C-alpha cells in the first residue's frame, strides 16, 4: 500500500525559490529602467523631439508596465489562492522572462518608425500583467513555509531578490554603457535583455520541485463557494487600501534607480558608467543587509522597521538629488547608498511579512497582490514620470522631485501607523485576528458538503 506523505514546511527551499523569481522580476525592472534612462529615449522616439521630452516618453513606457499591474493582480491573485502559490510562481516566471527577451529583439524608430514605440508599449503591458502575481505568491509561499518566529527573516529573501536583480542588471549594463555610442545604440543595449533567459532557466530548475505550504493544503481541503476575490474585496478592502498606500514608498526606489540616472547623465552630463556604480553599490549593500533587517523585524516588529526605513529613504532622497546637481561624486555615492542600500532596504525587508499578515490564508495572495500592485502602479507611474516632468525640459530642477519623494514617504508612513503589529501571532492566530465574525460566518455558510 502506498502512503502519501503529509506536506511539510521547507523554509530554506521556499526562500531560495522566491528569491530567484524576484531577482528575475527586478532584473527586468532594472534593465528596462536603466535602458529607458540611457538609450531607449534615443532609439524608440522621434529624434527631432527635445531630449527632455524623449526621456519623459521613455519613462512613460516604464510606467505603463506598472499601470496595468492591478488588472493582472485581480486575475493572478485569485489563481494563487485557488490553484496554489507555486502555480502562479511558474506562470509569472515565464511571462516576465519571455517579455524581457522580446524587448531586446524589437526594431527601433529608425527601422520601423512610430510602430517601434507602439510595440514597446504592448510588450510592457504584457510584462506588467505577468509580473503582478509574482511577489504576492512568492511572499505567501515563504511566509507559510517559515517558522513563526522567523517569518520576517524568511520573507525578506523575496525582496532581497530585488537587490540582487538590480545589482545584476546594472552590473551587466556598466560595460555596455562604456561602449562607443554607436555600438551601444546598435547592438550593445540588446544583450542585457537577452540575458534574462539565463535567469528564467535557473529559476525554473529551482522552482519545479517546490511544494505548496502545509497551511495552504489544509485550507484548500475545505472547499468553499465564496470566491477569493469576492471575499477579499468584501471583507478586507481597508487592508487593501492600507497596503496600496504603504507600497507607494516604492516610488522613492523608482526615483532613485531610474530618474536619478537620467537626471545625472542627461541633465548634468555626469559620466554614465560612474553613475551606474551608485545603484550597483547600493544594491550590493541591500543584498547583504535586507535579511538582517528582516530578522530585526522578527525582534522589534514589522511596523517599526518599515516606518524607520520609509522615513530614512524619503528624507535622504533630498540631499542625494542636490548632490547630483553639485557633481560631488563622494557625496553622491554616500547618500545614494544610504538612501537605497540602507534605508529603503530596511522598509523593503519588513513589508513582505507586514503586508501579508494583514490577510488570512484563504485570500492572502489575492489581497497582497491587489494591494501591492495598486500601490506599485501608482508609485511606478508617479516616481519616474512625475519626477522627470518636475525636473523640467532640461532635467536640471531637483526641488520638485525631492518633494515628490517626501510626499510618497509621508503617505506610506501615515498608512503604516494604522496597521496591527502581528509579529507575535502564529499564522493560525493571524487568520483569527484578521477575520471578523461576519467573514467567518460567510465562509462557513459557503462550505461545500461532499
C-alpha positions as CSV (number, residue, x, y, z in Angstrom):
1,X,0.0,0.0,0.0
2,X,1.4,3.4,-1.0
3,X,1.3,6.1,1.6
4,X,1.1,9.8,0.7
5,X,3.4,11.9,3.0
6,X,1.8,14.9,4.6
7,X,3.1,18.3,3.4
8,X,5.9,19.7,5.4
9,X,7.5,23.1,5.8
10,X,10.7,23.8,3.8
11,X,11.6,27.4,4.6
12,X,15.0,27.4,3.0
13,X,13.8,25.9,-0.3
14,X,10.8,28.3,-0.4
15,X,13.1,31.3,0.4
16,X,15.6,30.4,-2.4
17,X,12.9,29.7,-5.0
18,X,11.2,33.0,-4.1
19,X,14.5,34.9,-4.1
20,X,15.4,33.7,-7.6
21,X,12.0,34.7,-9.1
22,X,12.2,38.2,-7.6
23,X,15.7,38.5,-8.9
24,X,14.3,38.0,-12.4
25,X,11.5,40.5,-11.8
26,X,13.9,43.2,-10.6
27,X,16.4,42.3,-13.3
28,X,13.7,43.1,-15.7
29,X,12.8,46.4,-13.9
30,X,16.4,47.5,-13.6
31,X,17.4,46.6,-17.1
32,X,14.4,48.4,-18.5
33,X,14.7,51.3,-16.2
34,X,18.5,51.8,-16.9
35,X,17.9,51.3,-20.7
36,X,15.0,53.9,-20.5
37,X,17.3,56.4,-18.9
38,X,20.3,55.8,-21.2
39,X,19.3,54.5,-24.6
40,X,15.6,53.8,-25.2
41,X,14.8,57.5,-25.3
42,X,17.2,57.8,-28.3
43,X,16.2,54.6,-30.1
44,X,12.3,54.5,-29.9
45,X,11.2,58.1,-30.2
46,X,11.5,60.8,-33.0
47,X,15.0,62.3,-32.9
48,X,13.6,65.8,-33.6
49,X,12.0,66.0,-30.1
50,X,13.8,67.8,-27.3
51,X,16.0,65.4,-25.3
52,X,14.0,66.0,-22.1
53,X,10.7,65.1,-23.9
54,X,12.2,61.9,-25.2
55,X,13.4,60.9,-21.7
56,X,9.9,61.7,-20.4
57,X,8.3,59.5,-23.1
58,X,10.8,56.7,-22.3
59,X,9.9,56.9,-18.6
60,X,6.2,56.8,-19.6
61,X,6.8,53.4,-21.3
62,X,8.3,52.3,-18.0
63,X,5.2,53.5,-16.1
64,X,2.8,51.6,-18.5
65,X,4.1,48.3,-17.1
66,X,3.0,49.4,-13.7
67,X,-0.3,50.9,-14.6
68,X,-1.7,47.5,-15.8
69,X,-0.4,45.6,-12.8
70,X,-3.7,46.0,-10.7
71,X,-5.6,44.3,-13.6
72,X,-3.1,41.4,-13.5
73,X,-3.4,41.2,-9.7
74,X,-7.2,40.7,-10.0
75,X,-6.5,37.8,-12.4
76,X,-3.4,36.2,-10.8
77,X,-4.1,36.8,-7.1
78,X,-7.2,34.6,-7.1
79,X,-5.4,31.9,-9.1
80,X,-2.8,31.8,-6.4
81,X,-5.5,31.3,-3.7
82,X,-7.4,28.7,-5.8
83,X,-4.7,26.7,-7.6
84,X,-1.7,27.3,-5.5
85,X,1.2,29.7,-4.9
86,X,3.5,27.5,-7.0
87,X,1.1,27.6,-10.0
88,X,1.3,31.4,-10.2
89,X,5.0,31.5,-9.5
90,X,5.7,29.3,-12.5
91,X,3.2,31.2,-14.7
92,X,4.8,34.6,-13.9
93,X,8.3,33.3,-14.3
94,X,7.9,32.6,-18.0
95,X,5.7,35.6,-18.7
96,X,8.3,38.0,-17.3
97,X,11.2,36.3,-18.9
98,X,9.8,36.0,-22.4
99,X,8.7,39.6,-22.5
100,X,12.1,40.8,-21.4
101,X,13.8,38.8,-24.0
102,X,11.4,40.1,-26.8
103,X,12.2,43.7,-25.8
104,X,15.8,43.0,-26.8
105,X,14.6,41.9,-30.2
106,X,12.4,44.9,-31.1
107,X,13.2,47.1,-34.1
108,X,13.9,50.8,-33.4
109,X,12.2,54.0,-34.5
110,X,14.8,54.4,-37.3
111,X,13.9,51.0,-38.7
112,X,10.0,51.0,-38.4
113,X,9.0,54.5,-37.3
114,X,6.1,55.0,-34.9
115,X,5.4,51.3,-34.8
116,X,8.6,50.9,-32.6
117,X,7.2,52.7,-29.5
118,X,3.8,51.0,-30.0
119,X,5.4,47.6,-29.9
120,X,7.4,48.6,-26.9
121,X,4.3,49.7,-25.0
122,X,2.4,46.4,-26.0
123,X,5.2,44.3,-24.6
124,X,5.4,46.4,-21.4
125,X,1.7,45.9,-20.9
126,X,2.0,42.1,-21.3
127,X,5.0,42.2,-18.9
128,X,3.1,44.2,-16.3
129,X,0.3,41.7,-16.4
130,X,2.7,38.8,-16.0
131,X,4.6,40.3,-13.1
132,X,1.6,41.3,-11.0
133,X,1.2,37.9,-9.2
134,X,4.9,37.0,-8.7
135,X,5.8,38.7,-5.4
136,X,2.4,38.0,-3.8
137,X,2.7,34.3,-4.5
138,X,6.4,34.1,-3.6
139,X,5.8,36.0,-0.3
140,X,2.8,33.8,0.6
141,X,4.8,30.7,-0.2
142,X,7.8,31.9,2.0
143,X,5.6,33.1,4.9
144,X,3.6,29.9,5.1
145,X,6.7,27.7,5.0
146,X,8.5,29.8,7.6
147,X,8.8,29.1,11.4
148,X,6.5,31.5,13.3
149,X,9.5,33.3,14.9
150,X,11.3,33.8,11.6
151,X,8.6,34.9,9.2
152,X,10.1,38.4,8.7
153,X,13.5,36.9,8.1
154,X,12.3,34.2,5.6
155,X,10.1,36.5,3.6
156,X,12.8,39.2,3.4
157,X,14.6,37.0,0.9
158,X,11.9,37.8,-1.6
159,X,12.7,41.5,-1.5
160,X,16.4,40.7,-1.2
161,X,15.9,39.4,-4.8
162,X,15.0,43.0,-5.8
163,X,18.5,44.0,-4.7
164,X,20.2,41.1,-6.5
165,X,18.1,41.7,-9.6
166,X,19.0,45.4,-9.6
167,X,22.7,44.6,-8.9
168,X,22.8,42.0,-11.7
169,X,21.1,44.3,-14.2
170,X,23.1,47.4,-13.5
171,X,26.4,45.5,-13.3
172,X,25.6,43.9,-16.7
173,X,24.8,47.4,-18.2
174,X,28.0,49.0,-17.0
175,X,30.4,47.6,-19.6
176,X,27.8,48.2,-22.4
177,X,27.3,51.8,-21.2
178,X,31.0,52.3,-21.6
179,X,30.9,51.2,-25.3
180,X,31.3,53.8,-28.0
181,X,27.9,55.4,-28.5
182,X,27.5,53.8,-32.0
183,X,28.0,50.3,-30.6
184,X,25.8,50.9,-27.6
185,X,22.9,52.1,-29.7
186,X,23.2,49.5,-32.5
187,X,23.6,46.2,-30.6
188,X,25.0,46.7,-27.0
189,X,21.7,47.7,-25.4
190,X,20.0,44.4,-26.5
191,X,22.3,41.9,-24.8
192,X,21.2,42.7,-21.1
193,X,17.6,41.9,-22.2
194,X,18.6,38.7,-23.8
195,X,20.5,37.5,-20.7
196,X,17.2,37.3,-18.8
197,X,16.8,33.8,-20.4
198,X,19.6,32.5,-18.2
199,X,17.7,33.7,-15.0
200,X,14.5,32.1,-16.2
201,X,16.2,28.7,-16.7
202,X,17.8,28.8,-13.3
203,X,14.6,29.8,-11.6
204,X,12.6,27.1,-13.3
205,X,15.1,24.4,-12.2
206,X,14.8,25.6,-8.6
207,X,11.0,26.1,-8.5
208,X,9.8,22.9,-10.3
209,X,10.2,20.7,-7.2
210,X,8.8,23.2,-4.7
211,X,5.8,22.0,-2.6
212,X,2.8,24.0,-1.6
213,X,2.8,25.2,2.1
214,X,1.0,22.9,4.6
215,X,-1.3,25.7,5.7
216,X,-2.4,26.2,2.1
217,X,-3.0,22.5,1.6
218,X,-5.1,22.3,4.8
219,X,-7.1,25.3,3.9
220,X,-7.9,24.0,0.4
221,X,-9.0,20.7,1.8
222,X,-12.2,22.6,2.8
223,X,-13.9,23.6,-0.4
224,X,-16.0,26.8,-0.3
225,X,-18.2,28.6,-2.8
226,X,-17.0,32.1,-1.8
227,X,-14.5,33.2,-4.4
228,X,-11.2,34.6,-3.0
229,X,-11.5,37.9,-4.9
230,X,-15.1,38.4,-3.6
231,X,-14.1,37.6,-0.1
232,X,-11.1,39.9,0.0
233,X,-12.8,42.9,-1.6
234,X,-15.9,42.4,0.6
235,X,-14.1,41.9,4.0
236,X,-10.6,43.3,3.5
237,X,-10.9,46.4,1.4
238,X,-9.5,48.5,4.2
239,X,-6.3,46.4,4.3
240,X,-6.1,46.6,0.5
241,X,-6.1,50.4,0.7
242,X,-3.6,50.4,3.5
243,X,-1.2,48.1,1.7
244,X,-1.6,50.2,-1.5
245,X,-0.8,53.4,0.4
246,X,2.2,51.8,2.2
247,X,3.5,50.3,-1.1
248,X,3.8,53.8,-2.5
249,X,7.2,54.1,-0.7
250,X,8.4,52.1,-3.8
251,X,8.2,55.4,-5.7
252,X,11.3,56.5,-3.8
253,X,13.2,53.5,-5.1
254,X,12.0,54.1,-8.7
255,X,13.0,57.7,-8.4
256,X,16.5,56.6,-7.3
257,X,17.0,53.7,-9.7
258,X,15.6,55.3,-12.9
259,X,15.0,59.1,-12.7
260,X,18.2,60.0,-10.9
261,X,20.3,58.2,-13.6
262,X,18.7,60.3,-16.3
263,X,18.8,63.4,-14.1
264,X,22.5,63.0,-13.6
265,X,23.7,61.9,-17.1
266,X,21.3,63.9,-19.3
267,X,20.6,66.9,-17.1
268,X,24.0,67.4,-15.6
269,X,26.2,65.5,-18.0
270,X,27.7,63.2,-15.4
271,X,29.7,60.2,-16.6
272,X,27.3,57.3,-17.3
273,X,29.4,54.3,-16.2
274,X,30.4,56.1,-13.0
275,X,26.8,57.0,-12.2
276,X,25.7,53.4,-12.7
277,X,28.1,52.3,-9.9
278,X,25.8,54.2,-7.4
279,X,22.9,51.7,-7.7
280,X,25.3,48.8,-8.0
281,X,26.9,49.6,-4.6
282,X,23.5,50.3,-3.1
283,X,22.2,47.0,-4.4
284,X,25.2,45.2,-3.0
285,X,24.6,46.6,0.4
286,X,20.9,45.8,0.1
287,X,21.6,42.2,-0.9
288,X,23.6,41.6,2.3
289,X,21.6,43.8,4.6
290,X,17.9,43.0,3.7
291,X,17.8,39.6,5.5
292,X,19.4,41.3,8.6
293,X,16.6,43.9,8.6
294,X,14.0,41.1,8.1
295,X,15.5,39.4,11.2
296,X,15.2,42.6,13.1
297,X,11.5,42.8,12.2
298,X,11.0,39.5,13.9
299,X,12.6,41.0,17.1
300,X,11.0,44.5,17.3
301,X,8.1,44.4,14.9
302,X,7.3,44.7,11.2
303,X,5.6,48.1,11.5
304,X,8.5,49.7,13.4
305,X,11.1,48.5,10.9
306,X,9.0,49.6,8.0
307,X,8.5,53.1,9.3
308,X,12.2,53.6,10.1
309,X,13.1,52.6,6.6
310,X,10.4,54.6,4.9
311,X,11.3,57.8,6.8
312,X,15.0,57.4,6.1
313,X,14.6,56.7,2.4
314,X,12.3,59.7,1.9
315,X,14.5,62.1,3.8
316,X,17.8,61.1,2.2
317,X,16.4,61.5,-1.3
318,X,16.5,65.3,-0.9
319,X,20.3,65.7,-0.3
320,X,21.0,62.9,-2.8
321,X,19.4,64.8,-5.6
322,X,21.1,68.0,-4.5
323,X,24.5,66.3,-4.5
324,X,23.9,65.3,-8.2
325,X,23.4,69.0,-9.1
326,X,26.8,69.8,-7.5
327,X,28.6,66.9,-9.3
328,X,30.0,65.9,-5.9
329,X,30.9,62.2,-6.5
330,X,31.8,61.2,-2.9
331,X,28.5,62.7,-1.6
332,X,26.5,61.2,-4.5
333,X,27.8,57.7,-3.6
334,X,27.4,58.1,0.2
335,X,23.9,59.5,0.0
336,X,22.8,57.1,-2.7
337,X,24.0,54.1,-0.8
338,X,22.3,55.4,2.4
339,X,19.0,56.2,0.7
340,X,18.5,53.0,-1.3
341,X,21.0,50.5,0.1
342,X,20.3,51.1,3.8
343,X,17.0,52.9,4.4
344,X,14.9,51.7,1.5
345,X,16.2,48.2,2.1
346,X,15.0,48.4,5.7
347,X,11.4,49.1,4.6
348,X,11.8,46.6,1.8
349,X,12.8,43.8,4.2
350,X,9.8,44.4,6.6
351,X,6.9,44.9,4.1
352,X,6.5,41.3,2.9
353,X,5.6,39.9,6.3
354,X,4.0,43.2,7.3
355,X,1.6,43.3,4.4
356,X,1.0,39.5,4.0
357,X,-0.1,39.2,7.7
358,X,-2.9,41.7,7.1
359,X,-4.8,38.9,5.2
360,X,-5.9,35.4,6.2
361,X,-4.6,32.3,4.4
362,X,-7.6,31.7,2.1
363,X,-7.3,35.2,0.4
364,X,-3.6,36.1,1.2
365,X,-2.3,36.1,-2.4
366,X,-5.4,38.0,-3.7
367,X,-5.2,40.7,-1.0
368,X,-1.5,41.0,-1.2
369,X,-1.4,41.1,-5.0
370,X,-4.2,43.7,-5.4
371,X,-3.0,45.9,-2.6
372,X,0.7,46.0,-3.6
373,X,0.1,46.2,-7.3
374,X,-2.2,49.2,-6.9
375,X,0.4,50.9,-4.8
376,X,3.2,49.9,-7.1
377,X,1.2,51.0,-10.2
378,X,0.7,54.5,-8.7
379,X,4.3,54.7,-7.5
380,X,5.7,53.3,-10.7
381,X,3.8,55.9,-12.7
382,X,4.4,58.8,-10.4
383,X,8.1,58.1,-9.4
384,X,9.9,58.2,-12.8
385,X,7.3,60.2,-14.9
386,X,6.3,62.9,-12.4
387,X,9.9,63.4,-11.2
388,X,11.1,63.7,-14.8
389,X,8.3,66.3,-15.6
390,X,9.1,68.2,-12.4
391,X,12.7,68.4,-13.4
392,X,11.9,70.4,-16.4
393,X,12.7,70.1,-20.1
394,X,16.4,70.4,-19.4
395,X,16.2,67.9,-16.5
396,X,18.0,70.3,-14.1
397,X,15.5,71.1,-11.4
398,X,15.8,68.9,-8.3
399,X,13.4,70.6,-5.8
400,X,10.2,69.1,-7.3
401,X,11.4,65.5,-7.5
402,X,12.8,65.8,-3.9
403,X,9.4,67.0,-2.6
404,X,7.7,64.2,-4.5
405,X,9.9,61.6,-2.6
406,X,9.0,63.2,0.7
407,X,5.3,63.1,-0.3
408,X,5.4,59.4,-1.1
409,X,7.2,58.7,2.1
410,X,4.5,60.5,4.2
411,X,1.7,58.6,2.6
412,X,3.4,55.3,3.3
413,X,4.2,56.2,6.9
414,X,0.8,57.5,7.9
415,X,-0.8,54.4,6.4
416,X,1.6,52.1,8.2
417,X,0.7,53.7,11.6
418,X,-2.9,52.4,11.2
419,X,-1.9,48.7,10.9
420,X,-1.8,46.0,13.6
421,X,1.6,44.6,14.7
422,X,1.4,40.8,14.0
423,X,4.9,39.5,14.7
424,X,3.9,37.7,18.0
425,X,1.0,35.9,16.4
426,X,1.1,32.4,14.8
427,X,-0.3,32.2,11.3
428,X,-3.4,30.5,12.8
429,X,-3.8,33.5,15.1
430,X,-3.3,35.9,12.2
431,X,-6.2,34.1,10.4
432,X,-8.3,34.6,13.5
433,X,-7.3,38.2,14.2
434,X,-7.7,39.4,10.6
435,X,-11.2,38.0,10.2
436,X,-14.4,39.4,11.6
437,X,-17.1,37.1,12.8
438,X,-19.2,38.2,9.9
439,X,-16.5,36.9,7.5
440,X,-16.1,33.7,9.4
441,X,-19.8,33.1,9.2
442,X,-19.9,33.9,5.4
443,X,-17.0,31.4,4.8
444,X,-18.7,28.7,6.9
445,X,-22.0,29.2,5.1
446,X,-20.3,28.7,1.7
447,X,-18.6,25.4,2.6
448,X,-19.4,22.7,0.0
449,X,-20.6,19.5,1.7
450,X,-19.3,16.4,-0.3
